[in-house]
Amino acid sequence: MEPPSPPIPPKESREEAAQHVVHARHLLERLRERLEKNHPELDEALEKLESALNVLTIKTGGML
């Protein structure tokens, strides 16, 4: 049996979380451009941010 899902945070919290994820992703992409080469750690960090945003979207019913 799965544990119950945590309560959906207020809309302001969801929007703030989404903004942080988008901003962090943007910063990492700019860093990648400045380094002018691929780094596995940056790729992994970007993938984790995308996964986190997907989870937030699913958990909030697409209300991000």
MOJOVEN-V795449 format. One record per pair of residues at least 4 apart in sequence whose C-alpha atoms are under 8 Angstrom apart, sorted by the first residue. I is the first residue (numbers start at 0). GAP is how many residues later the second one is. D is the distance in Angstrom with one decimal. If there is no record, write none. Layout:
BEGIN
I;GAP;D
I;GAP;D
END
This chain:
BEGIN
7;51;7.2
7;52;6.1
8;4;6.0
8;5;6.3
8;51;8.0
9;4;6.5
10;4;6.2
10;52;7.7
10;53;7.8
11;4;6.0
12;4;6.1
13;4;6.1
13;42;7.9
13;46;7.8
13;49;7.7
13;50;5.8
14;4;6.1
14;49;5.7
15;4;6.3
16;4;6.3
17;4;6.2
17;35;6.8
17;38;7.9
17;46;6.3
18;4;6.0
19;4;6.0
20;4;6.1
20;28;6.3
20;31;7.9
20;32;6.7
21;4;6.2
22;4;6.2
23;4;6.2
23;25;7.8
24;4;6.2
24;21;6.1
24;24;6.6
25;4;6.2
26;4;6.2
27;4;6.2
27;14;6.8
27;17;7.9
27;18;7.0
28;4;6.4
28;17;7.9
29;4;6.2
30;4;6.2
31;4;6.3
31;5;6.7
31;6;6.7
31;7;7.6
31;10;7.1
32;4;7.4
37;4;7.5
37;5;7.5
38;4;6.4
39;4;6.1
40;4;6.1
41;4;6.1
42;4;6.2
43;4;6.1
44;4;6.2
45;4;6.2
46;4;6.1
47;4;6.1
48;4;6.2
49;4;6.2
50;4;6.2
51;4;6.1
52;4;6.1
53;4;6.2
54;4;6.0
55;4;6.0
55;6;8.0
55;8;7.4
56;4;6.0
56;5;4.6
56;6;6.6
56;7;5.9
57;4;5.9
59;4;6.9
END
